[in-house]
């Protein structure tokens, strides 16, 4: 079975550019999570969705960040405009439902903003 | 925000040795999970614990949900080189729905 799929795996962009990260959750999973991982702050939850609806976006750092989930099999995290401090590894994870705490992670997107 | 403290931060052990690491919090958690992350990859779920006092094994890995519900332990027996990675605990607080809080990680190095 396919796990969580993320693209691209690596993204290098210049400050000020728009960046879009993509995620396909495990088929049948109804909850989707976006995390950011840095050495300084560890794994931070940015936003999560249940049944395609954003439930908690309190972890989104600022208005430059936005996330959408137009259907059950696709989500995007967009940063516009990007800044060097956004450089991190961004993970998408999914779980079976809001009552299931077992989250399965994708391989991540390593973002470098120069 | 809420942090889970893991110790030790890093471990250097020899192949064949047993490993023990723990995770503590000032808050009560309803669920504890343990993940392993290898370089360039996402965290992989190892064990999930749902009841205080629960002891669960997955091969050479054994994890326990602390009686106080404020801590959890992970043991690895007879370590092998492929055990190398960063081990994270994660907890689910009551009333926070699906949200998990992740620990700071324990980096494990295994030498031959």
Backbone of each chain as ProteinMPNN parsed JSONL, in Angstrom:
{"seq_chain_A": "XXXXXXXXXXXXXXXXXXXXXXXXXXXXXXXXXXXXXXXXXXXXXXXXXXXXXXXXXXXXXXXXXXXXXXXXXXXXXXXXXXXXXXXXXXXXXXXXXXXXXXXXXXXXXXXXXX", "coords_chain_A": {"N_chain_A": [[0.852, -1.196, 0.0], [0.469, 2.263, -0.737], [2.171, 4.806, 0.991], [2.005, 7.986, 2.678], [2.328, 10.532, 0.335], [4.571, 12.967, -0.748], [5.393, 15.96, -2.478], [7.439, 18.59, -3.89], [10.435, 16.584, -3.172], [12.635, 18.019, -2.571], [13.191, 21.515, -2.434], [14.43, 24.442, -3.669], [14.529, 27.843, -3.407], [14.284, 31.372, -4.13], [14.27, 34.123, -1.886], [11.158, 35.709, -1.396], [9.803, 34.442, -3.405], [6.992, 32.412, -4.376], [6.051, 29.392, -2.81], [4.899, 26.099, -3.168], [3.852, 23.282, -1.541], [3.082, 19.835, -1.743], [0.741, 17.22, -0.931], [-0.349, 13.883, -0.674], [-2.543, 12.034, 1.094], [-2.721, 8.853, 2.875], [-4.82, 6.525, 1.332], [-8.196, 6.529, 2.28], [-7.757, 7.596, 4.746], [-8.868, 10.109, 6.951], [-7.947, 12.307, 8.28], [-5.578, 14.918, 8.138], [-2.325, 16.252, 8.458], [-0.066, 18.972, 8.701], [3.328, 19.482, 9.307], [6.253, 21.171, 10.538], [9.741, 20.863, 10.627], [12.596, 21.761, 12.364], [15.998, 22.228, 13.442], [16.163, 23.844, 15.672], [13.541, 24.101, 16.736], [12.338, 21.669, 16.592], [9.744, 19.276, 15.858], [6.92, 20.8, 14.692], [3.459, 21.296, 14.785], [1.589, 22.602, 12.174], [-0.953, 22.906, 10.937], [-4.109, 21.181, 10.899], [-6.446, 18.973, 9.265], [-9.742, 17.659, 9.276], [-11.714, 15.458, 7.526], [-11.372, 17.056, 5.222], [-11.734, 19.607, 6.176], [-10.37, 22.477, 7.679], [-9.238, 22.282, 10.984], [-7.657, 23.176, 13.081], [-5.559, 25.781, 12.952], [-3.701, 27.041, 14.42], [-0.994, 26.786, 14.634], [0.152, 27.81, 12.38], [2.586, 29.937, 11.208], [2.395, 32.644, 10.266], [0.582, 35.038, 8.223], [1.628, 34.59, 5.747], [1.633, 31.962, 5.271], [-0.441, 29.396, 4.034], [-2.937, 26.85, 3.818], [-4.603, 24.277, 2.039], [-7.227, 21.916, 1.423], [-8.605, 20.531, -0.985], [-9.861, 18.153, -1.664], [-10.33, 14.726, -0.561], [-7.984, 13.457, -1.148], [-5.836, 15.131, -1.506], [-3.682, 17.787, -0.596], [-2.398, 21.091, -0.088], [0.326, 23.155, 0.927], [1.114, 26.423, 1.137], [3.495, 28.993, 0.758], [3.86, 32.352, 0.71], [4.978, 35.595, 0.492], [8.061, 33.727, 0.331], [10.586, 33.373, 2.894], [13.997, 33.407, 4.124], [14.001, 32.316, 6.748], [12.042, 30.446, 6.64], [13.109, 28.138, 5.818], [13.29, 24.713, 6.166], [12.304, 21.335, 7.02], [9.37, 20.103, 5.754], [6.657, 18.24, 6.745], [4.025, 16.051, 5.877], [1.325, 14.344, 7.32], [-0.951, 11.616, 7.887], [-3.967, 10.325, 9.356], [-6.282, 7.745, 10.332], [-8.782, 8.657, 11.298], [-10.393, 11.324, 13.161], [-10.471, 10.285, 15.665], [-8.404, 8.583, 15.815], [-5.129, 8.289, 16.853], [-2.814, 7.562, 15.712], [-0.526, 8.608, 13.639], [0.699, 8.768, 10.331], [3.569, 9.438, 8.599], [4.737, 11.319, 5.741], [7.59, 11.397, 3.444], [8.631, 13.93, 3.549], [9.382, 17.379, 2.616], [12.207, 19.075, 1.811], [12.882, 22.327, 2.28], [14.633, 25.061, 1.064], [15.309, 28.373, 1.379], [16.791, 30.979, -0.197]], "CA_chain_A": [[0.0, 0.0, 0.0], [1.254, 3.487, -0.786], [2.101, 5.639, 2.174], [1.782, 9.398, 2.391], [3.207, 10.977, -0.746], [4.82, 14.405, -0.748], [6.232, 16.482, -3.556], [8.658, 17.885, -4.253], [11.237, 16.149, -2.028], [13.544, 19.13, -2.282], [12.828, 22.763, -3.12], [15.32, 25.57, -3.402], [13.912, 29.008, -4.02], [14.809, 32.652, -3.663], [13.415, 34.912, -1.019], [10.135, 36.453, -2.1], [9.073, 33.583, -4.331], [5.927, 31.568, -3.835], [6.382, 27.97, -2.729], [3.748, 25.236, -2.927], [4.178, 21.915, -1.191], [1.912, 19.004, -2.021], [0.621, 16.008, -0.131], [-1.428, 12.938, -0.9], [-2.601, 11.176, 2.278], [-3.032, 7.445, 2.668], [-6.199, 6.352, 0.913], [-9.093, 6.126, 3.366], [-7.495, 8.396, 5.937], [-9.711, 11.299, 6.944], [-7.283, 13.426, 8.946], [-4.297, 15.255, 7.507], [-1.554, 17.169, 9.303], [1.172, 19.559, 8.184], [4.32, 19.783, 10.33], [7.538, 21.74, 10.134], [10.812, 20.385, 11.5], [13.87, 22.466, 12.355], [16.872, 21.83, 14.557], [15.921, 24.663, 16.862], [12.195, 23.99, 17.285], [11.82, 20.3, 16.51], [8.547, 19.06, 15.045], [5.826, 21.689, 15.075], [2.231, 21.15, 14.011], [1.176, 23.862, 11.572], [-2.394, 22.904, 10.71], [-4.634, 19.871, 10.549], [-7.757, 18.888, 8.645], [-10.564, 16.462, 9.397], [-12.682, 15.414, 6.416], [-11.05, 18.168, 4.321], [-12.034, 20.888, 6.815], [-9.309, 22.869, 8.632], [-9.745, 22.244, 12.351], [-6.807, 23.97, 13.955], [-4.428, 26.372, 12.217], [-3.012, 27.914, 15.373], [0.443, 26.635, 14.473], [0.622, 28.497, 11.173], [3.389, 31.019, 11.774], [1.9, 33.966, 9.911], [-0.329, 35.056, 7.069], [2.305, 34.152, 4.521], [1.386, 30.52, 5.151], [-1.833, 28.996, 3.859], [-3.085, 25.436, 3.465], [-5.911, 23.903, 1.511], [-7.469, 20.502, 1.168], [-9.787, 20.576, -1.856], [-10.544, 16.858, -1.646], [-9.791, 13.786, 0.426], [-6.716, 12.852, -1.55], [-4.837, 16.126, -1.902], [-3.576, 18.999, 0.205], [-1.253, 21.942, -0.395], [0.791, 24.157, 1.875], [1.702, 27.475, 0.309], [4.186, 30.086, 1.444], [3.949, 33.471, -0.226], [6.282, 35.297, -0.101], [8.936, 32.918, 1.185], [11.703, 34.053, 3.536], [15.028, 32.435, 4.528], [13.675, 31.636, 7.999], [11.094, 29.368, 6.355], [13.879, 26.94, 5.467], [12.979, 23.634, 7.116], [11.693, 20.172, 6.384], [7.923, 20.124, 5.959], [6.085, 16.899, 6.676], [2.59, 15.817, 5.866], [0.983, 13.072, 7.955], [-2.384, 11.355, 7.881], [-4.469, 9.292, 10.268], [-7.534, 7.165, 9.856], [-9.905, 9.522, 11.639], [-10.09, 12.249, 14.258], [-10.359, 9.5, 16.895], [-7.211, 7.742, 15.738], [-3.969, 9.127, 17.128], [-1.665, 7.01, 15.009], [-0.287, 9.403, 12.442], [1.692, 8.208, 9.424], [4.24, 10.568, 7.971], [5.375, 11.234, 4.441], [9.054, 11.531, 3.484], [9.003, 15.321, 3.783], [9.939, 18.265, 1.599], [13.25, 19.942, 2.372], [12.79, 23.642, 1.652], [15.718, 26.004, 1.297], [15.022, 29.688, 0.82], [18.054, 31.738, -0.179]], "C_chain_A": [[0.888, 1.247, 0.0], [1.073, 4.227, 0.52], [1.728, 7.052, 1.781], [2.808, 9.84, 1.348], [3.338, 12.495, -0.691], [5.659, 14.782, -1.963], [6.327, 17.995, -3.456], [9.397, 17.38, -3.02], [12.201, 17.252, -1.607], [13.087, 20.348, -3.084], [13.813, 23.835, -2.69], [14.743, 26.768, -4.135], [14.522, 30.275, -3.454], [13.769, 33.363, -2.805], [12.41, 35.708, -1.848], [9.297, 35.622, -3.057], [7.98, 32.809, -3.604], [6.357, 30.107, -3.877], [5.106, 27.186, -2.446], [4.214, 23.81, -2.691], [2.905, 21.081, -1.299], [1.927, 17.712, -1.228], [-0.582, 15.186, -0.572], [-1.471, 11.999, 0.299], [-2.848, 9.723, 1.896], [-4.521, 7.311, 2.337], [-7.065, 5.854, 2.07], [-8.864, 6.871, 4.665], [-8.253, 9.716, 5.842], [-9.097, 12.508, 7.641], [-5.917, 13.645, 8.325], [-3.641, 16.367, 8.301], [-0.36, 17.701, 8.515], [2.068, 19.944, 9.358], [5.527, 20.464, 9.69], [8.581, 21.254, 11.133], [12.074, 21.204, 11.289], [14.702, 21.982, 13.531], [16.486, 22.564, 15.827], [14.586, 24.343, 17.533], [11.603, 22.591, 17.2], [10.646, 20.201, 15.561], [7.413, 19.935, 15.56], [4.612, 21.426, 14.183], [1.804, 22.518, 13.485], [-0.351, 23.948, 11.484], [-2.846, 21.468, 10.549], [-6.085, 19.961, 10.095], [-8.442, 17.59, 9.075], [-11.611, 16.519, 8.293], [-12.588, 16.668, 5.543], [-11.296, 19.544, 4.928], [-10.9, 21.242, 7.78], [-9.882, 22.968, 10.037], [-8.959, 23.174, 13.26], [-5.618, 24.478, 13.156], [-3.61, 27.274, 13.135], [-1.492, 27.826, 15.263], [1.006, 27.299, 13.231], [1.336, 29.772, 11.613], [2.871, 32.415, 11.456], [1.107, 33.879, 8.621], [0.332, 34.635, 5.771], [2.056, 32.663, 4.252], [-0.11, 30.273, 4.973], [-1.872, 27.523, 3.448], [-4.503, 25.184, 2.999], [-6.006, 22.393, 1.39], [-8.74, 20.416, 0.322], [-10.549, 19.264, -1.94], [-9.791, 15.904, -0.729], [-8.419, 13.243, 0.074], [-5.631, 13.869, -1.889], [-4.876, 17.334, -0.974], [-2.346, 19.777, -0.238], [-0.949, 22.847, 0.784], [1.548, 25.188, 1.049], [2.345, 28.532, 1.197], [4.398, 31.195, 0.417], [3.918, 34.79, 0.536], [7.167, 34.513, 0.868], [10.088, 33.772, 1.726], [12.733, 32.998, 3.97], [14.675, 31.668, 5.802], [12.614, 30.551, 7.824], [11.815, 28.072, 5.989], [13.714, 25.89, 6.559], [12.579, 22.411, 6.311], [10.211, 20.176, 6.756], [7.378, 18.721, 5.743], [4.577, 16.976, 6.614], [2.376, 14.455, 6.528], [-0.521, 12.872, 7.845], [-2.728, 10.296, 8.914], [-5.865, 8.892, 9.821], [-8.724, 8.088, 10.118], [-9.493, 10.437, 12.77], [-9.956, 11.513, 15.584], [-9.158, 8.573, 16.895], [-5.99, 8.609, 15.895], [-2.712, 8.63, 16.441], [-1.506, 7.739, 13.687], [0.855, 8.787, 11.645], [2.255, 9.333, 8.567], [4.71, 10.257, 6.559], [6.874, 11.443, 4.573], [9.528, 12.96, 3.676], [9.471, 16.054, 2.534], [10.971, 19.153, 2.283], [13.233, 21.249, 1.592], [13.973, 24.501, 2.063], [15.37, 27.302, 0.601], [16.28, 30.533, 0.945], [17.816, 33.243, -0.297]], "O_chain_A": [[1.929, 1.278, 0.657], [-0.02, 4.274, 1.084], [1.202, 7.291, 0.694], [4.0, 9.556, 1.469], [2.343, 13.214, -0.599], [6.517, 14.021, -2.41], [5.387, 18.633, -2.982], [9.007, 17.726, -1.904], [12.533, 17.389, -0.429], [12.661, 20.239, -4.234], [14.0, 24.095, -1.502], [14.499, 26.712, -5.34], [15.194, 30.25, -2.423], [12.562, 33.21, -2.991], [12.761, 36.304, -2.867], [8.216, 36.039, -3.473], [8.04, 32.587, -2.395], [6.95, 29.647, -4.853], [4.321, 27.568, -1.578], [4.883, 23.21, -3.532], [1.807, 21.547, -0.993], [2.986, 17.179, -0.897], [-1.67, 15.709, -0.81], [-0.528, 11.236, 0.508], [-3.144, 9.409, 0.744], [-5.369, 7.917, 2.992], [-6.719, 4.889, 2.751], [-9.679, 6.79, 5.584], [-8.279, 10.358, 4.792], [-9.655, 13.604, 7.599], [-5.192, 12.696, 8.024], [-4.301, 17.301, 8.758], [0.275, 16.967, 7.758], [1.639, 20.636, 10.281], [5.78, 20.35, 8.491], [8.335, 21.234, 12.339], [12.563, 21.326, 10.166], [14.183, 21.404, 14.486], [16.481, 21.991, 16.916], [14.503, 24.314, 18.761], [10.494, 22.351, 17.678], [10.557, 20.942, 14.582], [7.0, 19.825, 16.714], [4.74, 21.346, 12.961], [1.674, 23.474, 14.25], [-0.955, 24.935, 11.903], [-2.069, 20.619, 10.113], [-6.834, 20.864, 10.469], [-7.793, 16.553, 9.22], [-12.313, 17.52, 8.147], [-13.603, 17.26, 5.176], [-11.087, 20.553, 4.256], [-10.506, 20.416, 8.603], [-10.882, 23.649, 10.263], [-9.527, 23.871, 14.101], [-4.768, 23.695, 12.731], [-2.908, 28.17, 12.667], [-0.784, 28.705, 15.753], [2.223, 27.343, 13.052], [0.753, 30.597, 12.315], [2.912, 33.289, 12.321], [0.973, 32.817, 8.012], [-0.358, 34.35, 4.791], [2.25, 32.182, 3.136], [-0.937, 30.862, 5.669], [-0.947, 27.021, 2.808], [-5.463, 25.783, 3.485], [-5.0, 21.692, 1.271], [-9.833, 20.245, 0.863], [-11.741, 19.252, -2.25], [-8.739, 16.246, -0.189], [-7.76, 12.632, 0.915], [-4.617, 13.516, -2.492], [-5.942, 17.834, -0.614], [-1.369, 19.194, -0.707], [-1.839, 23.25, 1.534], [2.507, 24.859, 0.35], [1.81, 28.908, 2.24], [5.039, 30.99, -0.614], [2.911, 35.086, 1.178], [7.026, 34.634, 2.085], [10.504, 34.751, 1.107], [12.384, 31.833, 4.16], [15.014, 30.491, 5.924], [12.321, 29.816, 8.768], [11.181, 27.023, 5.867], [13.97, 26.155, 7.733], [12.523, 22.446, 5.082], [9.855, 20.245, 7.932], [7.604, 18.098, 4.706], [3.947, 17.846, 7.216], [3.157, 13.527, 6.317], [-1.277, 13.837, 7.726], [-1.889, 9.479, 9.294], [-6.528, 9.588, 9.052], [-9.574, 8.272, 9.247], [-8.378, 10.342, 13.283], [-9.389, 12.054, 16.534], [-8.922, 7.858, 17.868], [-5.82, 9.574, 15.15], [-1.649, 9.234, 16.585], [-2.259, 7.512, 12.74], [1.853, 8.341, 12.212], [1.523, 10.071, 7.907], [5.034, 9.119, 6.219], [7.38, 11.644, 5.677], [10.709, 13.186, 3.939], [9.89, 15.451, 1.547], [10.651, 19.889, 3.216], [13.531, 21.278, 0.398], [14.275, 24.65, 3.247], [15.162, 27.335, -0.612], [16.775, 30.774, 2.046], [18.771, 34.021, -0.298]]}, "seq_chain_B": "XXXXXXXXXXXXXXXXXXXXXXXXXXXXXXXXXXXXXXXXXXXXXXXXXXXXXXXXXXXXXXXXXXXXXXXXXXXXXXXXXXXXXXXXXXXXXXXXXXXXXXXXXXXXXXXX", "coords_chain_B": {"N_chain_B": [[4.638, 26.403, 23.828], [3.245, 23.218, 24.936], [5.706, 20.91, 25.904], [7.418, 17.876, 25.467], [9.771, 16.235, 27.334], [12.627, 14.528, 26.485], [14.936, 12.0, 27.381], [17.985, 10.137, 27.269], [19.508, 12.953, 25.491], [21.204, 12.141, 23.494], [22.747, 9.041, 22.543], [25.469, 6.844, 22.584], [26.201, 3.709, 21.738], [27.3, 0.276, 21.904], [27.004, -2.302, 19.462], [24.672, -4.807, 20.198], [24.189, -4.103, 22.79], [21.699, -3.184, 25.255], [19.153, -0.656, 25.146], [17.768, 2.198, 26.714], [15.323, 4.666, 26.94], [13.55, 7.686, 27.836], [10.537, 9.625, 28.277], [9.111, 12.546, 29.459], [6.567, 14.546, 31.035], [4.851, 17.453, 32.26], [2.2, 17.377, 32.119], [-0.816, 15.374, 31.904], [-1.171, 12.68, 29.72], [-3.235, 11.053, 27.296], [-2.647, 9.224, 25.377], [0.255, 7.615, 24.198], [2.883, 7.656, 21.852], [5.551, 6.184, 19.992], [8.095, 7.079, 17.77], [10.426, 6.547, 15.072], [13.009, 8.194, 13.374], [14.877, 8.301, 10.469], [17.781, 9.56, 8.733], [16.879, 11.976, 6.318], [14.326, 11.039, 6.008], [10.801, 10.622, 6.866], [9.264, 10.531, 10.165], [8.684, 7.281, 11.512], [6.124, 5.288, 12.695], [6.422, 3.371, 15.606], [5.429, 2.167, 18.014], [2.302, 2.246, 19.722], [0.57, 3.392, 22.571], [-2.118, 3.052, 24.834], [-3.243, 2.862, 27.359], [-2.821, 3.58, 30.819], [-0.017, 2.175, 32.392], [0.219, 0.222, 30.499], [2.096, -2.167, 28.67], [3.874, -2.697, 25.824], [5.117, -4.58, 23.104], [7.218, -4.655, 20.188], [8.77, -6.57, 18.29], [12.153, -6.273, 18.961], [11.706, -4.065, 20.433], [10.306, -2.462, 23.255], [7.752, -0.75, 24.894], [6.428, 1.379, 27.423], [3.566, 2.74, 29.015], [3.464, 5.128, 31.352], [2.408, 4.843, 34.779], [1.537, 7.163, 36.034], [0.678, 8.572, 33.903], [2.148, 10.583, 32.901], [4.482, 9.998, 31.767], [6.612, 7.989, 29.619], [8.311, 5.055, 28.447], [10.892, 3.7, 26.4], [12.406, 0.791, 25.366], [15.128, -0.845, 23.8], [16.243, -3.897, 22.851], [19.289, -5.749, 22.554], [20.821, -4.171, 20.551], [21.266, -3.236, 17.09], [23.119, -2.213, 14.135], [21.242, -0.984, 12.365], [19.457, 0.224, 14.023], [20.104, 2.795, 14.382], [19.266, 6.213, 14.561], [16.861, 8.863, 15.138], [14.818, 8.919, 17.912], [11.538, 9.622, 18.687], [9.177, 10.581, 21.116], [5.642, 10.922, 21.374], [2.706, 12.538, 22.422], [-0.785, 12.496, 23.192], [-2.893, 14.91, 24.304], [-5.651, 15.05, 26.503], [-8.715, 16.19, 25.224], [-7.684, 17.506, 23.073], [-8.265, 16.563, 20.664], [-7.166, 15.303, 17.629], [-4.574, 16.146, 17.861], [-1.07, 15.843, 18.293], [1.643, 16.078, 20.574], [5.065, 16.458, 20.254], [8.122, 15.008, 21.432], [11.506, 16.036, 22.198], [13.368, 14.374, 21.144], [15.622, 11.544, 20.967], [18.817, 10.863, 20.038], [20.265, 8.112, 18.595], [23.218, 6.306, 18.331], [24.932, 3.576, 17.038], [27.666, 1.56, 17.485], [29.994, -0.681, 15.955]], "CA_chain_B": [[3.629, 25.376, 23.942], [3.569, 22.03, 25.712], [6.869, 20.187, 25.433], [7.757, 16.615, 26.092], [11.217, 16.172, 27.529], [13.183, 13.196, 26.297], [16.312, 11.799, 27.815], [18.971, 11.182, 27.068], [19.43, 13.637, 24.199], [21.894, 11.281, 22.545], [23.352, 7.851, 23.116], [26.428, 6.11, 21.765], [26.272, 2.377, 22.339], [27.886, -0.77, 21.067], [26.089, -3.312, 18.957], [24.386, -5.866, 21.159], [23.77, -3.536, 24.072], [20.31, -2.764, 25.405], [18.981, 0.792, 25.182], [16.566, 2.657, 27.402], [15.111, 6.104, 26.86], [12.244, 8.009, 28.382], [9.85, 10.84, 27.881], [8.339, 13.002, 30.611], [5.785, 15.765, 30.845], [4.159, 17.937, 33.449], [0.769, 17.176, 31.861], [-1.289, 14.004, 31.732], [-1.483, 12.33, 28.343], [-4.14, 9.92, 27.124], [-2.041, 8.297, 24.423], [1.678, 7.828, 23.927], [3.385, 6.962, 20.67], [6.989, 6.277, 19.752], [8.462, 7.125, 16.37], [11.85, 6.557, 14.728], [13.284, 8.939, 12.155], [16.211, 8.126, 9.891], [18.165, 10.749, 7.946], [16.226, 12.188, 5.036], [13.025, 10.379, 5.963], [9.842, 11.055, 7.863], [9.14, 9.642, 11.324], [7.95, 6.039, 11.304], [5.487, 4.85, 13.932], [6.935, 2.113, 16.137], [4.535, 1.596, 19.026], [1.278, 3.128, 20.27], [0.129, 2.969, 23.912], [-3.4, 3.687, 25.062], [-3.716, 2.753, 28.736], [-1.799, 3.723, 31.845], [0.535, 0.9, 32.796], [0.326, -0.695, 29.358], [3.43, -2.542, 28.202], [3.673, -3.229, 24.472], [6.355, -4.913, 22.401], [7.246, -4.753, 18.728], [10.088, -7.151, 18.05], [13.107, -5.999, 20.042], [11.303, -2.825, 21.095], [9.261, -2.54, 24.271], [7.417, 0.576, 25.401], [5.473, 1.373, 28.532], [2.787, 3.937, 29.334], [3.667, 5.291, 32.779], [1.22, 4.79, 35.638], [1.081, 8.531, 36.306], [0.26, 9.092, 32.592], [2.982, 11.731, 32.568], [5.742, 9.565, 31.19], [6.637, 6.759, 28.844], [9.66, 4.529, 28.292], [11.142, 2.822, 25.253], [13.606, -0.032, 25.486], [15.53, -1.613, 22.627], [17.149, -4.946, 23.306], [20.284, -6.266, 21.603], [20.835, -3.191, 19.457], [21.974, -3.537, 15.853], [23.439, -0.95, 13.446], [20.088, -0.332, 11.738], [18.672, 0.948, 15.031], [20.556, 4.184, 14.363], [18.254, 7.189, 14.158], [16.339, 9.695, 16.219], [13.575, 8.365, 18.44], [10.663, 10.647, 19.228], [7.915, 10.233, 21.739], [4.558, 11.849, 21.066], [1.575, 12.31, 23.31], [-2.047, 13.154, 22.871], [-3.526, 15.46, 25.497], [-7.101, 14.97, 26.52], [-9.409, 17.387, 24.775], [-7.026, 18.161, 21.941], [-8.65, 15.824, 19.471], [-6.146, 14.506, 16.969], [-3.25, 16.761, 17.942], [0.008, 15.209, 19.037], [2.784, 16.884, 20.993], [6.255, 15.641, 20.059], [9.28, 15.217, 22.266], [12.702, 16.652, 21.619], [14.116, 13.338, 20.422], [16.858, 10.92, 21.456], [19.617, 10.415, 18.891], [20.949, 6.863, 18.925], [24.305, 5.87, 17.464], [25.36, 2.223, 17.375], [28.98, 1.249, 16.921], [30.222, -2.12, 15.81]], "C_chain_B": [[4.117, 24.201, 24.756], [4.754, 21.298, 25.088], [6.986, 18.872, 26.177], [9.27, 16.539, 26.167], [11.692, 14.741, 27.394], [14.597, 13.139, 26.836], [16.713, 10.353, 27.576], [18.786, 11.868, 25.711], [20.094, 12.811, 23.125], [22.544, 10.126, 23.283], [24.31, 7.246, 22.097], [26.601, 4.746, 22.41], [26.926, 1.412, 21.366], [26.806, -1.755, 20.632], [25.906, -4.415, 20.0], [23.923, -5.362, 22.513], [22.272, -3.238, 24.063], [20.248, -1.251, 25.579], [17.702, 1.13, 25.94], [16.481, 4.171, 27.305], [13.731, 6.428, 27.403], [11.776, 9.397, 27.976], [8.986, 11.273, 29.058], [7.636, 14.319, 30.3], [5.193, 16.186, 32.175], [2.642, 17.747, 33.314], [0.444, 15.702, 31.708], [-1.655, 13.778, 30.276], [-2.363, 11.093, 28.281], [-3.568, 8.832, 26.225], [-0.576, 8.644, 24.287], [2.06, 7.035, 22.679], [4.883, 7.151, 20.589], [7.259, 6.157, 18.26], [9.979, 7.037, 16.237], [12.021, 7.319, 13.416], [14.721, 8.699, 11.719], [16.51, 9.323, 8.996], [17.441, 10.81, 6.605], [14.852, 11.558, 4.911], [12.069, 10.977, 6.993], [9.815, 10.1, 9.038], [8.275, 8.437, 10.994], [7.403, 5.582, 12.644], [5.99, 3.469, 14.337], [5.9, 1.424, 17.03], [3.537, 2.665, 19.454], [0.772, 2.531, 21.584], [-1.117, 3.756, 24.289], [-3.892, 3.662, 26.505], [-2.562, 2.889, 29.705], [-1.349, 2.345, 32.31], [0.744, -0.077, 31.657], [1.773, -0.908, 28.954], [3.236, -3.231, 26.865], [5.014, -3.476, 23.804], [6.142, -4.962, 20.897], [8.637, -5.255, 18.375], [11.007, -6.907, 19.233], [12.771, -4.729, 20.809], [10.185, -3.096, 22.099], [9.021, -1.142, 24.794], [6.386, 0.44, 26.502], [4.846, 2.74, 28.708], [2.86, 4.069, 30.852], [2.363, 5.35, 33.564], [0.657, 6.191, 35.897], [0.496, 9.194, 35.068], [1.053, 10.324, 32.187], [4.314, 11.305, 31.98], [5.593, 8.259, 30.428], [8.093, 6.359, 28.635], [9.74, 3.663, 27.05], [12.447, 2.092, 25.494], [13.852, -0.761, 24.179], [16.522, -2.658, 23.113], [18.085, -5.357, 22.168], [20.382, -5.392, 20.364], [21.68, -3.669, 18.275], [22.21, -2.229, 15.098], [22.233, -0.253, 12.836], [19.149, 0.326, 12.748], [19.05, 2.424, 15.076], [19.443, 5.103, 13.869], [17.889, 8.064, 15.337], [14.98, 9.132, 16.63], [12.782, 9.487, 19.104], [9.497, 10.008, 19.971], [6.892, 11.282, 21.31], [3.39, 11.508, 21.967], [0.352, 13.069, 22.846], [-2.687, 13.575, 24.19], [-5.027, 15.296, 25.418], [-7.708, 16.274, 26.046], [-8.757, 18.082, 23.6], [-7.255, 17.403, 20.652], [-7.458, 15.074, 18.908], [-4.73, 15.003, 17.217], [-2.293, 15.956, 18.788], [1.041, 16.251, 19.406], [4.006, 15.988, 20.927], [7.357, 16.015, 21.037], [10.45, 15.764, 21.478], [13.615, 15.65, 20.934], [15.331, 12.83, 21.173], [17.598, 10.381, 20.246], [20.435, 9.198, 19.304], [22.0, 6.54, 17.869], [24.761, 4.497, 17.938], [26.686, 1.94, 16.693], [29.189, -0.258, 16.911], [31.21, -2.631, 16.852]], "O_chain_B": [[5.259, 24.18, 25.215], [4.791, 21.093, 23.875], [6.686, 18.781, 27.367], [9.963, 16.755, 25.173], [11.22, 13.849, 28.099], [15.353, 14.107, 26.754], [15.883, 9.448, 27.67], [17.998, 11.412, 24.883], [19.629, 12.768, 21.985], [22.851, 10.212, 24.473], [24.002, 7.15, 20.91], [27.105, 4.652, 23.529], [27.082, 1.695, 20.179], [25.832, -1.999, 21.345], [26.871, -4.888, 20.6], [23.332, -6.109, 23.293], [21.662, -3.065, 23.007], [21.182, -0.641, 26.099], [16.691, 0.438, 25.823], [17.46, 4.873, 27.559], [12.848, 5.571, 27.434], [12.518, 10.205, 27.418], [8.22, 10.475, 29.598], [8.051, 15.086, 29.431], [5.054, 15.38, 33.095], [1.897, 17.934, 34.276], [1.319, 14.886, 31.418], [-2.363, 14.583, 29.671], [-2.248, 10.194, 29.114], [-3.961, 7.669, 26.309], [-0.204, 9.817, 24.261], [1.622, 5.902, 22.481], [5.422, 8.154, 21.059], [6.739, 5.273, 17.58], [10.72, 7.398, 17.151], [11.268, 7.11, 12.465], [15.659, 8.871, 12.498], [15.595, 10.018, 8.554], [17.396, 9.832, 5.859], [14.272, 11.542, 3.825], [12.476, 11.735, 7.873], [10.293, 8.971, 8.927], [7.269, 8.549, 10.292], [8.144, 5.5, 13.623], [5.991, 2.53, 13.541], [5.55, 0.261, 16.825], [3.879, 3.845, 19.54], [0.571, 1.321, 21.693], [-1.178, 4.97, 24.094], [-4.848, 4.358, 26.846], [-1.465, 2.385, 29.462], [-2.165, 1.466, 32.585], [1.39, -1.109, 31.843], [2.569, 0.029, 28.902], [2.523, -4.23, 26.773], [5.937, -2.671, 23.927], [5.055, -5.264, 20.404], [9.564, -4.468, 18.184], [10.695, -7.279, 20.364], [13.486, -4.362, 21.741], [9.251, -3.852, 21.83], [9.969, -0.42, 25.104], [5.579, -0.489, 26.513], [5.51, 3.767, 28.568], [2.362, 3.199, 31.567], [1.347, 5.844, 33.074], [-0.558, 6.374, 35.969], [-0.115, 10.258, 35.163], [0.683, 11.028, 31.247], [5.179, 12.141, 31.72], [4.608, 7.533, 30.565], [8.991, 7.202, 28.643], [8.782, 2.978, 26.691], [13.47, 2.708, 25.79], [12.919, -1.235, 23.53], [17.534, -2.318, 23.725], [17.723, -5.318, 20.992], [20.061, -5.829, 19.259], [22.661, -4.396, 18.435], [21.557, -1.229, 15.396], [22.205, 0.977, 12.796], [18.146, 0.924, 12.357], [18.381, 3.215, 15.741], [18.768, 4.805, 12.883], [18.52, 8.015, 16.393], [14.109, 8.903, 15.791], [13.29, 10.204, 19.967], [8.911, 9.027, 19.515], [7.253, 12.396, 20.93], [3.118, 10.339, 22.24], [0.435, 14.119, 22.208], [-2.98, 12.754, 25.06], [-5.602, 15.401, 24.334], [-7.253, 17.35, 26.435], [-9.222, 19.138, 23.169], [-6.53, 17.578, 19.672], [-6.811, 14.302, 19.616], [-3.772, 14.339, 16.819], [-2.648, 15.453, 19.854], [1.29, 17.191, 18.651], [4.0, 14.885, 21.474], [7.508, 17.175, 21.418], [10.388, 15.93, 20.26], [14.538, 16.039, 20.219], [15.983, 13.567, 21.912], [17.073, 9.544, 19.511], [21.21, 9.259, 20.258], [21.71, 6.505, 16.673], [24.954, 4.291, 19.136], [26.811, 2.066, 15.475], [28.645, -0.996, 17.733], [31.52, -3.823, 16.878]]}, "name": "protein", "num_of_chains": 2, "seq": "XXXXXXXXXXXXXXXXXXXXXXXXXXXXXXXXXXXXXXXXXXXXXXXXXXXXXXXXXXXXXXXXXXXXXXXXXXXXXXXXXXXXXXXXXXXXXXXXXXXXXXXXXXXXXXXXXXXXXXXXXXXXXXXXXXXXXXXXXXXXXXXXXXXXXXXXXXXXXXXXXXXXXXXXXXXXXXXXXXXXXXXXXXXXXXXXXXXXXXXXXXXXXXXXXXXXXXXXXXXXXXXXXX"}
